Amino acid sequence: MKLITVAGPPSSGKTSVIIRLSEALREGNGDAVPRFGVLKFDCLTSFDAPRYAEAGITAKVGYSGKFCPDHFFVNNIAGGAEWGLRQGFDYLVTESAGLCNRCSPHIGGVLSVCIVDCLAGVHTPRKIGPMLKFADVIVITKGDIVSQAEREVFAWNVRQANATAQTLSVNGITGQGAFMLAKLVNSAREVTSLQDTRLRFTTPAAACAYCTGETRIGEAYQMGMMRHMEFD
């Protein structure tokens, strides 16, 4: 099974790109229709399951709730890969939203994709952390909405943040560019287990009173791993 991790800011077009990717993979395999599944990691709620079902894609959705989405991802990705293997998928895509731009849901040896949209601002790529800087492929969406100059400046900032990644544009509405993404996905190596694999970067660190449910504000209630600013 080929495993692909997809991450990106909320509403950047991840679900639309994944659906277009599945269509391109089906068209590119002729009569041998591949089995395609999605493992969706979200925080509080998601409206993507009906969209995947409508596209004929088997999807499983998990909610992190009050837990850090990155830690939730690490806790569940090995079990998710085993689920995909039991389902007999040829391709399993994990989808997660980098809510704080510090997320690192990419695994060594597993093809990693980061999706960003042109509407986020030209400096956004250099504000995003490991999920863009350690990605193998960076997909730029919504390029049809901005000018050519804005697209070029945005792509330049993407290359400044990650000079080694393959960069391409995909239109989530028309599917333009999905064929090139499918070619990159087809080159990904297959996995049989994630046992003893490693994340490409550490997850956000926190072990403090607020992690365990504290809501009161003040130094008297701040225990554990803390970081304070210096004020004049």
N, C-alpha and C positions, 0 to 999 in steps of 0.2 A: 504494500500500500504506500502510495506517495503521500506524505504529510506536508502540509504547507501552513505556516502561521501567518495570519493577516492581522494587522493592527493599524490604528490610525485614530485621529481625533473624531469625536462624535459628529455625525451628519456629514462626513467627508465622502460618502458614497460607497462604503465598504460592501454592503449587502448587494447593491446594484452591480458592482464590479464582479462579485463572486458569482452572481447569477449569470452574467454575461460570459464569465470564464467557463462555467459549466456547459453553456451552449456551444462555445467554441471548441471545447474538448470533445463534445459529442459529435460535432460536425467533422472534426479532424480525425476521428477514429473510424469513419466509414460505417459498415454494418455492425461492427463490434462496439456496441454502446457501453461506455464505461459506467461503473457505479460510482456515484458522487455523493458525498455526505458533508455536512457542516456541523461543527461543534461551536455553539455560540456562547460566549461568556459575557454576561452583562451585570449591572449593579442592582437596579431596582425593578425595572420592567423592560419588556422588549415587544416590539410589534413585527418582528421579522419572521417568526415561525410561519404565519399564514402566507407570507410572500414566498418563502422557500417551498412550502407545500404546493402553492399554485404553480411553481416552476418545476414541480416533480422532483424536488430535492429532499432527501431525508435529513432532518435537522434535529438536534437536541440542544435545549437551552438551559443554562445554569445561571443562577443569580447569586452574587457574592453577598448581597445584603449589607451588613455593617462591616464586613471584612474588606481588606485591601484587595482590589481586583487582581493584582499581580500575584499575591499570595494564594488567592483562590485558584488562579490559573495553575500555579505550580502544584498545588495540592491535587488537582484533578486531571492534569493533562495526560499522565501515564494511563489512568483509568479510561480516559476518553479515547486514547489510541487503541487500547485493548478492545473497547466497544466498537470502534471502526473496523478492526480486524475481524471481530465476530460477525459484523454486518456484511463482510465481504466487499468493502469499498475498494475501488481502485484508487480513489483520491479522497482524502479527508482534509478539509480546510477548517482551521480554527479561526474564529473571528472575535476580536476583543477591541474595546475602545480605550484609547489612552487618555483618560480623563484629566490627568495632571501633567501629561506630556513627559512624565518621568518613567513610564511603564517600560518593562523589558521582557515582553513575551516571546522572545526569539531563542531558539535552541541550537546549539552547535550541531552541525551536520544536517539540519533540517532547513529547507528553503524558506526564507523569511521575506515577507512582503509588507511594506508600509504604504498606506494610502493617504495622500494629502490633497486638499482641493485648493484651487487658485484663489478662491474667495476669502481664504483665511488671512491674506495679507502677505506681501512679498518677503517679509522677514520671518514669517512663521517657521519655515524649515530649520532655521538656525536656533529657534527656541525649543524645538522638540528634542528630547533626549534619546536614550538608547533604542527606542522602537524605530527611529529613523536612521540614526547614526550607525547601527549595527545590522541594518537590513541588507539583503542581497538584491532586492528589487524595490524600486520606489515608483509607485503609480500616481500620476498627477491627474486629477479629475476636474471637471467643470471648466475646462479650458475654452469651451465654446462660448462662455459667458463674458470673458474678459478679452482685452485687445491682444494683438500679437506681441506688442512690446511688453505688456504685463506678463504674458506667458513666458517670454524669454528671460525676463528678470527673475521670475519665480523659479524657473528651471536652473538658472545660475546659482541662486541661493541654495537650492537642493544639492547641487554639486559641491558647493562650499561646505555643506554639512556632512556629506557622504560622497567622497570622490570615487569610490570603488564600486558602488552599486549600479546596476542596470536601471536606467531611468526611461520611462515611457508614459505616454498619455493614453487614457482609456475613457471613452464616453459611456457612462452607465446607462444612458437612455437608448442610444443607437447601437451600442456594442462596438463601435469603432475602436480599434486598438486591442481588443480582447484576444484576437488571434495571436499577436506577438506575445502576450502574457501567457497564453496556452502553450506556446513553444517553449518558454522558459520553465513552465510548470512540468512539462513532459520530460525535461532534462533533469529534474530533481531525482535524487536517489530514493530508493524504497526503504522503508523501515519495518522491522518486525517487532521492535520493543524500544521503549525509551528508558529502560533500566540503565542507570549509571551515566546517562547523558547529562550535559550541563547547560545551564542558561548561558547566553553570551554575555550577560551583564547581571550584576546583582539587583535584587528587587529593592524597592524603597524600604528603608530601615525605620522601624519604630517599635518601641516596647515601653509604653508609658501608661500613666493612670487613665488617660483619655482613650487608650486602646481597649481598656477593660470596662468602659461605661461611665467614667467620671464626666460630669457636665459642669461642675463648679469651676469658676475662673479665679485664679490667684496662685501665688507661689506656694502657699501652704498645701495646695492640692496637686502640685506638679511633681511627680515622681517618675523615676526611670530615665529613659533616653530622651533628653530635651536639648533644644538648641535655642539660645536667646540672642536677640539683636542687641547692639549697643546703641544707647540713646544719649544725647548730650544732656 
